Amino acid sequence: MLHLTSRNFETEIIHTKFPVVVMFYANWCPKCAMMKPIVSELEKKFAGKVRFGEVEIGESADLAADYGADNLIPTFILFKEGKPAGILKGLIDENVFEQRIKKIFINC
């Protein structure tokens, strides 16, 4: 998973043609820790089709605030053509998450 900060977010997310799933998380968050293996599995399933990135909200509080990811974590924002196309929050079943990715990004 690509580590994103305020410095590389625009280049890696906004200016890419790939669909991207961004996980906003905190190191101290147990739910975030529970979701990381699920996201890793999804990253393998969608290799070459969808990029996955992560933003640590303490490190990049401005990004978390900009995308409304500072009030409930983990928050997942699905970017299509550089714009948010879907949001998921909290604990998410892997199958539900996979279906949502396929629905939003259609060609996956």
ChimeraX attribute file (.defattr): number of C-alpha atoms within 10 A of each C-alpha:
attribute: neighborCount
match mode: 1-to-1
recipient: residues
	/A:1	14
	/A:2	11
	/A:3	14
	/A:4	23
	/A:5	19
	/A:6	14
	/A:7	9
	/A:8	11
	/A:9	17
	/A:10	13
	/A:11	12
	/A:12	19
	/A:13	24
	/A:14	18
	/A:15	12
	/A:16	15
	/A:17	13
	/A:18	19
	/A:19	24
	/A:20	26
	/A:21	26
	/A:22	24
	/A:23	28
	/A:24	28
	/A:25	26
	/A:26	19
	/A:27	10
	/A:28	8
	/A:29	11
	/A:30	12
	/A:31	15
	/A:32	19
	/A:33	14
	/A:34	13
	/A:35	18
	/A:36	16
	/A:37	12
	/A:38	17
	/A:39	22
	/A:40	12
	/A:41	13
	/A:42	19
	/A:43	19
	/A:44	12
	/A:45	13
	/A:46	15
	/A:47	12
	/A:48	10
	/A:49	13
	/A:50	22
	/A:51	21
	/A:52	23
	/A:53	21
	/A:54	19
	/A:55	24
	/A:56	18
	/A:57	21
	/A:58	14
	/A:59	13
	/A:60	16
	/A:61	16
	/A:62	15
	/A:63	20
	/A:64	21
	/A:65	12
	/A:66	9
	/A:67	14
	/A:68	15
	/A:69	23
	/A:70	19
	/A:71	10
	/A:72	11
	/A:73	22
	/A:74	27
	/A:75	23
	/A:76	24
	/A:77	22
	/A:78	24
	/A:79	24
	/A:80	20
	/A:81	14
	/A:82	18
	/A:83	14
	/A:84	17
	/A:85	15
	/A:86	16
	/A:87	16
	/A:88	15
	/A:89	15
	/A:90	13
	/A:91	15
	/A:92	17
	/A:93	10
	/A:94	15
	/A:95	11
	/A:96	10
	/A:97	17
	/A:98	19
	/A:99	13
	/A:100	16
	/A:101	21
	/A:102	14
	/A:103	12
	/A:104	15
	/A:105	19
	/A:106	9
	/A:107	8
	/A:108	16
